[in-house]
Amino acid sequence: MNSLDTFILIVMFINFSFGYKTDCTQDMGRPCTIYLTPHEDAYQELFLSSVDYMNKVVHDIGLMENETNRDVIEKENENIKKFVGEDEIVS
């Protein structure tokens, strides 16, 4: 199973099992956004564990579970958009 297949399965699992807010459509060929908060297991365990370790270290990706500082969260979102792509997801 390639990384894109794995990513699609993760997105579907999160969307259908947990009911997280997304902007995903039935068109699996288009990228979509899954909205997570730092304290959710899906962010801490599922998402962060799927990002390449070196990418997390080099670009400082990963928030503490209790993070509430808006500036820190916005910086994290920018880093994810900039440095985490489908080729960065580890299957």
Secondary structure, 3 states (H helix, E strand, C coil): CCHHHHHHHHHHHHHHHHCCCECCCCCCCCCCCECCCCCCHHHHHHHHHHECHHHHHHHCCCCCCCCCCHHHHHHHHHHHHHHCCCCCECC
